[in-house]
């Protein structure tokens, strides 16, 4: 049997509304080490986005290094495999990969190529004793996947061919009943993107891109935990990265008896010592009601707070300051106000043809946009500011 822990999207070093989250992230890593110690798996798979930025601070790197060593000590015989995500710097993550091997950690930052520029498949295949084999594919744009041979191949076909070739090679290297697990950091079409911005939809690939022949696919990138089928899973973030990630946060424990058997998947919840709360959680309310709810919030409960407010046009003057003052004597941290703007038929976005657009002056287009968004035209000061900026841009273009 092949038993492993699947986790991803740690986003270490995230700056959240100006606040350092290292205390929460350190506590998560402590919990992960405890889960490893209790379950004693054959492997720990970290499917990308270890860091929140490509250039993490030295303190964040130290947090990662110390935690990984503690996790290794919790189960010295466990193999740890880490791939880079789109938030990671491939070269930075892989720079000390030879040192990490001393602690049983394999790090893959980018997709390996031979001197001829072709795919180096073997470097991405990691045997975990006689328990299983892992095909690890760090984040790469579809156009960045290498060719498998010198023969011409359309760029859009390279990614799928690469995944399939990797799986085929994995089966060549393993016994007939050895489970084959693939790791990747990408967005599969028709997944649950709750909590993500719309940009992720532009990156999606069909599920067929992953090829055939795997027993489990350990995916990272999408923060909402979900099974795409009985063999493909996003484990999700262990800690919420945004207020909109209101879902279970956990790591996944996977057991596979042998090749072609269905994996058994269980989850271990991760407790956040400083969770992200929206008040109220569901329907927005007027600002005064939201402020009163914040004032009633348990003064000893640690959390990041966002208010969920219904407005017709604007928030009342000084809203941010009043909310911050309401939380000043509490353990929670006020971060933001989510505005739900009341839309009436008169405020629905206007439709404008290209011909109509071409007949409008810039100030008229800007004014209509302002009406669509705010429900009223720009005031005199705002119009003067727009005209000033417009003239500055025209002058720069002339130069």
C-alpha positions as CSV (number, residue, x, y, z in Angstrom):
1,X,0.0,0.0,0.0
2,X,1.1,3.5,-0.8
3,X,0.1,6.1,1.8
4,X,0.8,9.8,1.5
5,X,-0.3,13.3,2.6
6,X,-1.3,15.7,-0.1
7,X,-1.1,19.4,0.6
8,X,-0.6,22.6,-1.4
9,X,-1.0,26.4,-1.6
10,X,0.7,27.3,1.7
11,X,1.3,30.9,0.5
12,X,4.0,31.5,3.2
13,X,4.9,35.1,3.6
14,X,1.5,36.5,2.6
15,X,0.9,40.1,3.6
16,X,-2.8,40.3,4.5
17,X,-4.0,43.9,4.4
18,X,-0.7,44.9,5.8
19,X,-0.6,42.3,8.5
20,X,2.1,39.5,8.9
21,X,0.6,36.0,9.0
22,X,3.7,34.1,10.0
23,X,2.2,33.2,13.4
24,X,-0.8,31.4,11.8
25,X,1.4,29.8,9.1
26,X,3.9,28.6,11.7
27,X,1.0,27.0,13.7
28,X,-0.3,25.3,10.5
29,X,3.1,23.8,9.9
30,X,3.2,22.6,13.5
31,X,-0.1,20.9,12.9
32,X,1.2,19.3,9.7
33,X,4.2,18.0,11.5
34,X,1.9,16.5,14.1
35,X,-0.3,14.9,11.4
36,X,2.8,13.4,9.8
37,X,4.0,12.0,13.2
38,X,0.6,10.4,13.8
39,X,0.0,8.9,10.4
40,X,3.6,8.0,9.4
41,X,3.0,8.2,5.7
42,X,5.4,7.0,2.9
43,X,5.4,10.5,1.4
44,X,4.4,14.1,1.7
45,X,3.4,15.7,-1.6
46,X,3.4,19.6,-1.7
47,X,1.7,20.6,-4.9
48,X,3.0,24.2,-5.4
49,X,2.6,27.7,-4.1
50,X,4.8,27.2,-1.1
51,X,5.4,31.0,-1.0
52,X,3.0,33.8,-1.7
53,X,5.6,35.8,-3.7
54,X,8.5,34.9,-5.9
55,X,10.9,36.8,-3.6
56,X,10.0,35.7,-0.1
57,X,11.7,37.5,2.9
58,X,14.6,35.8,4.7
59,X,12.3,35.3,7.7
60,X,9.7,33.5,5.5
61,X,12.4,31.3,4.0
62,X,13.6,30.5,7.5
63,X,10.0,29.6,8.5
64,X,9.8,27.1,5.6
65,X,13.3,25.6,6.2
66,X,12.7,25.0,9.9
67,X,9.3,23.6,9.4
68,X,10.4,21.2,6.7
69,X,13.2,19.9,8.9
70,X,10.7,19.4,11.8
71,X,8.4,17.6,9.4
72,X,11.2,15.3,8.3
73,X,12.1,14.6,11.9
74,X,8.5,13.6,12.6
75,X,8.9,10.7,10.1
76,X,12.5,10.3,9.0
77,X,11.7,7.5,6.5
78,X,9.1,9.6,4.7
79,X,9.9,11.0,1.3
80,X,9.0,14.7,0.8
81,X,8.3,15.9,-2.8
82,X,7.8,19.6,-3.5
83,X,7.0,21.3,-6.8
84,X,6.8,25.0,-7.6
85,X,3.5,26.8,-8.2
86,X,2.8,29.9,-10.2
87,X,3.5,32.1,-7.1
88,X,7.0,30.5,-6.6
89,X,10.3,31.3,-8.2
90,X,11.4,28.1,-9.9
91,X,15.1,28.9,-9.7
92,X,14.9,30.2,-6.1
93,X,13.0,27.1,-4.9
94,X,15.3,24.7,-6.6
95,X,18.6,26.5,-5.8
96,X,19.4,24.4,-2.7
97,X,17.7,21.2,-3.9
98,X,20.9,19.1,-3.5
99,X,21.1,20.0,0.2
100,X,17.4,19.1,0.6
101,X,18.1,15.6,-0.6
102,X,20.0,15.0,2.6
103,X,16.7,15.3,4.5
104,X,14.8,13.1,2.0
105,X,13.3,16.1,0.2
106,X,13.0,16.3,-3.6
107,X,12.4,19.8,-4.9
108,X,11.4,20.5,-8.5
109,X,11.2,24.2,-9.5
110,X,10.9,23.9,-13.3
111,X,10.5,21.4,-16.1
112,X,13.8,19.7,-16.9
113,X,15.3,19.6,-20.4
114,X,18.2,17.7,-21.9
115,X,21.1,19.6,-23.5
116,X,19.2,19.3,-26.8
117,X,16.2,21.1,-25.3
118,X,14.0,18.0,-25.2
119,X,12.0,16.7,-22.2
120,X,14.0,15.1,-19.5
121,X,11.3,12.8,-18.1
122,X,13.4,10.7,-15.6
123,X,14.2,13.7,-13.4
124,X,10.5,14.1,-12.7
125,X,9.9,10.5,-11.7
126,X,10.6,9.8,-8.0
127,X,10.4,6.2,-6.6
128,X,9.1,6.1,-3.0
129,X,10.8,2.8,-2.0
130,X,8.7,-0.1,-3.4
131,X,5.5,1.6,-2.4
132,X,4.8,3.9,-5.3
133,X,6.2,6.2,-8.0
134,X,5.4,9.9,-8.2
135,X,5.4,11.9,-11.5
136,X,6.0,15.5,-10.3
137,X,5.2,18.4,-12.7
138,X,5.9,21.9,-11.4
139,X,3.9,24.9,-12.8
140,X,4.5,25.8,-16.4
141,X,2.4,27.6,-19.0
142,X,1.2,25.2,-21.8
143,X,3.5,26.8,-24.3
144,X,6.5,26.2,-22.1
145,X,6.4,22.4,-22.1
146,X,9.3,20.9,-24.0
147,X,9.1,18.6,-27.0
148,X,9.6,14.9,-26.6
149,X,11.6,14.5,-29.8
150,X,13.1,16.6,-32.5
151,X,10.0,16.1,-34.6
152,X,7.8,19.3,-35.0
153,X,4.8,19.4,-32.6
154,X,2.2,22.1,-32.2
155,X,2.7,24.1,-29.0
156,X,-0.8,23.4,-27.8
157,X,-0.3,19.7,-27.9
158,X,3.0,19.6,-26.0
159,X,1.5,19.7,-22.5
160,X,-0.8,16.8,-23.0
161,X,1.8,14.7,-24.7
162,X,4.3,15.5,-21.9
163,X,1.9,14.3,-19.2
164,X,1.1,11.1,-21.1
165,X,4.8,10.4,-21.8
166,X,5.6,10.9,-18.2
167,X,3.0,8.4,-17.1
168,X,4.1,5.9,-19.7
169,X,7.7,6.2,-18.5
170,X,6.5,5.8,-14.9
171,X,5.0,2.4,-15.7
172,X,8.1,1.3,-17.5
173,X,10.1,2.0,-14.4
174,X,7.8,0.4,-11.9
175,X,6.3,-3.0,-11.1
176,X,3.0,-3.9,-12.7
177,X,1.0,-3.3,-9.4
178,X,2.9,-0.2,-8.2
179,X,0.6,2.8,-7.8
180,X,1.5,5.8,-10.0
181,X,0.7,9.3,-8.5
182,X,1.0,12.5,-10.5
183,X,1.6,15.9,-9.0
184,X,0.7,19.1,-10.8
185,X,-0.1,22.8,-10.3
186,X,-2.7,23.9,-12.8
187,X,-6.4,24.8,-13.2
188,X,-8.7,22.1,-14.6
189,X,-11.7,23.3,-16.5
190,X,-15.1,23.1,-14.8
191,X,-13.7,23.1,-11.3
192,X,-15.1,25.0,-8.4
193,X,-13.3,28.3,-8.5
194,X,-15.0,29.8,-5.4
195,X,-12.7,32.4,-3.8
196,X,-10.6,33.0,-7.0
197,X,-10.7,36.0,-9.3
198,X,-11.8,35.5,-12.9
199,X,-8.2,35.5,-14.2
200,X,-7.8,31.8,-13.3
201,X,-10.5,30.9,-15.9
202,X,-8.0,32.0,-18.6
203,X,-5.5,29.4,-17.5
204,X,-7.8,26.3,-17.6
205,X,-7.0,23.1,-19.3
206,X,-9.4,20.2,-20.0
207,X,-9.1,17.2,-17.7
208,X,-7.9,15.1,-20.6
209,X,-4.7,17.0,-20.6
210,X,-3.6,15.0,-17.6
211,X,-3.4,11.8,-19.7
212,X,-4.2,8.3,-18.7
213,X,-2.6,5.7,-16.4
214,X,-2.5,7.5,-13.0
215,X,-3.9,6.2,-9.8
216,X,-4.2,9.6,-8.2
217,X,-3.5,13.2,-9.3
218,X,-2.4,15.5,-6.5
219,X,-3.3,18.9,-7.7
220,X,-2.5,22.4,-6.4
221,X,-3.5,25.9,-7.6
222,X,-7.3,26.0,-6.9
223,X,-8.0,26.8,-3.3
224,X,-11.4,25.2,-2.9
225,X,-10.9,21.5,-1.9
226,X,-12.7,19.2,-4.3
227,X,-12.5,15.8,-6.1
228,X,-12.7,16.1,-9.8
229,X,-13.3,12.4,-10.0
230,X,-12.4,9.4,-7.8
231,X,-8.7,9.8,-8.7
232,X,-8.1,13.5,-9.2
233,X,-8.2,15.9,-6.2
234,X,-7.5,19.5,-5.2
235,X,-6.6,19.4,-1.5
236,X,-7.2,23.2,-1.2
237,X,-5.5,25.7,1.0
238,X,-4.7,24.8,4.6
239,X,-5.3,28.4,5.6
240,X,-7.7,30.8,3.8
241,X,-5.8,33.3,1.6
242,X,-8.8,35.6,1.1
243,X,-12.1,36.4,2.9
244,X,-14.0,34.6,0.0
245,X,-12.4,31.2,0.8
246,X,-15.1,30.1,3.2
247,X,-14.7,26.4,3.0
248,X,-13.0,23.5,4.8
249,X,-9.3,23.9,5.2
250,X,-7.4,20.7,5.6
251,X,-4.7,18.3,4.3
252,X,-5.6,15.1,2.5
253,X,-4.4,11.6,3.5
254,X,-4.5,9.2,0.6
255,X,-4.1,5.4,0.6
256,X,-3.7,3.3,-2.6
257,X,-3.5,-0.5,-2.3
258,X,-2.1,-1.1,-5.7
259,X,-2.2,0.1,-9.3
260,X,-5.8,0.4,-10.7
261,X,-7.4,0.4,-7.3
262,X,-9.5,3.4,-6.2
263,X,-7.7,5.6,-3.7
264,X,-9.1,6.1,-0.1
265,X,-9.1,9.7,0.7
266,X,-9.6,11.2,4.2
267,X,-9.0,14.8,5.4
268,X,-7.4,16.2,8.5
269,X,-8.8,19.7,9.4
270,X,-6.4,22.5,10.0
271,X,-7.4,24.9,12.7
272,X,-6.6,28.6,12.0
273,X,-5.7,30.5,15.2
274,X,-6.7,33.7,13.5
275,X,-9.5,32.9,11.0
276,X,-11.0,35.2,8.3
277,X,-14.6,36.3,9.2
278,X,-17.1,38.3,7.2
279,X,-19.8,40.1,9.3
280,X,-22.5,39.2,8.6
281,X,-21.5,36.1,6.8
282,X,-24.3,35.8,4.3
283,X,-26.6,38.8,3.3
284,X,-25.2,42.3,3.5
285,X,-26.7,44.8,5.9
286,X,-26.6,48.6,6.2
287,X,-23.4,50.0,7.7
288,X,-24.8,50.9,11.1
289,X,-26.1,47.4,11.6
290,X,-22.7,45.9,10.5
291,X,-20.9,48.3,12.9
292,X,-23.2,47.2,15.7
293,X,-22.4,43.5,15.0
294,X,-18.7,44.3,15.0
295,X,-19.1,46.1,18.4
296,X,-20.8,43.0,19.7
297,X,-18.0,40.7,18.5
298,X,-16.3,38.7,21.2
299,X,-13.4,40.9,22.4
300,X,-11.2,37.9,23.1
301,X,-11.6,36.1,19.8
302,X,-8.7,36.5,17.4
303,X,-9.7,37.0,13.8
304,X,-9.4,39.1,10.7
305,X,-12.7,40.9,10.1
306,X,-14.5,42.2,6.9
307,X,-17.8,44.0,7.1
308,X,-20.5,43.0,4.6
309,X,-22.4,46.3,3.8
310,X,-25.3,47.2,1.5
311,X,-25.0,50.7,0.1
312,X,-27.0,52.6,-2.5
313,X,-24.0,54.7,-3.8
314,X,-21.3,55.4,-1.2
315,X,-20.3,54.3,2.2
316,X,-21.0,56.9,4.9
317,X,-18.1,59.3,5.5
318,X,-15.6,57.9,7.9
319,X,-16.8,54.3,7.7
320,X,-13.4,52.7,7.7
321,X,-12.2,54.8,10.7
322,X,-15.3,54.0,12.7
323,X,-15.0,50.3,12.0
324,X,-11.3,50.4,13.0
325,X,-12.2,52.2,16.2
326,X,-14.9,49.6,17.0
327,X,-12.3,46.8,16.8
328,X,-9.5,48.8,18.5
329,X,-10.0,47.3,22.0
330,X,-10.6,43.7,20.7
331,X,-8.3,40.9,19.7
332,X,-9.8,40.9,16.2
333,X,-8.3,43.0,13.4
334,X,-10.6,45.0,11.1
335,X,-9.4,44.8,7.5
336,X,-12.0,45.9,5.0
337,X,-15.6,46.7,4.0
338,X,-17.2,44.6,1.3
339,X,-19.7,46.9,-0.5
340,X,-22.8,45.4,-2.1
341,X,-24.2,48.3,-4.2
342,X,-28.0,48.4,-4.6
343,X,-28.8,48.2,-8.3
344,X,-32.0,49.8,-9.6
345,X,-33.2,49.7,-13.2
346,X,-31.9,53.3,-13.7
347,X,-28.5,52.2,-12.4
348,X,-28.0,49.2,-14.7
349,X,-25.0,49.6,-16.9
350,X,-25.8,51.4,-20.1
351,X,-25.2,50.0,-23.6
352,X,-23.2,51.9,-26.1
353,X,-22.4,50.9,-29.7
354,X,-18.9,51.6,-31.2
355,X,-20.5,54.2,-33.4
356,X,-22.0,56.0,-30.4
357,X,-18.7,55.6,-28.5
358,X,-16.8,57.3,-31.3
359,X,-19.1,60.4,-31.2
360,X,-18.6,60.9,-27.4
361,X,-16.0,63.1,-25.8
362,X,-13.7,61.4,-23.3
363,X,-15.3,63.3,-20.4
364,X,-18.8,62.0,-21.5
365,X,-17.6,58.4,-21.6
366,X,-16.0,58.7,-18.2
367,X,-19.1,60.4,-16.8
368,X,-21.4,57.6,-18.1
369,X,-19.0,55.0,-16.6
370,X,-19.2,56.8,-13.3
371,X,-23.0,56.8,-13.4
372,X,-23.1,53.1,-14.1
373,X,-20.8,52.4,-11.2
374,X,-21.8,54.9,-8.6
375,X,-25.4,55.8,-9.6
376,X,-24.6,59.6,-10.1
377,X,-22.5,61.7,-12.4
378,X,-19.1,63.1,-11.4
379,X,-19.1,66.3,-9.4
380,X,-17.2,69.4,-10.6
381,X,-14.0,68.6,-8.8
382,X,-13.9,65.0,-10.2
383,X,-14.5,66.3,-13.7
384,X,-11.7,68.8,-13.3
385,X,-9.4,66.1,-12.1
386,X,-10.3,63.8,-15.1
387,X,-9.7,66.6,-17.6
388,X,-6.3,67.4,-16.0
389,X,-5.2,63.8,-16.2
390,X,-6.5,63.4,-19.7
391,X,-4.5,66.5,-20.9
392,X,-1.4,65.1,-19.2
393,X,-1.7,61.8,-21.0
394,X,-2.2,63.6,-24.3
395,X,1.0,65.7,-23.7
396,X,3.0,62.5,-22.9
397,X,1.7,60.8,-26.0
398,X,2.8,63.8,-28.2
399,X,6.3,63.5,-26.8
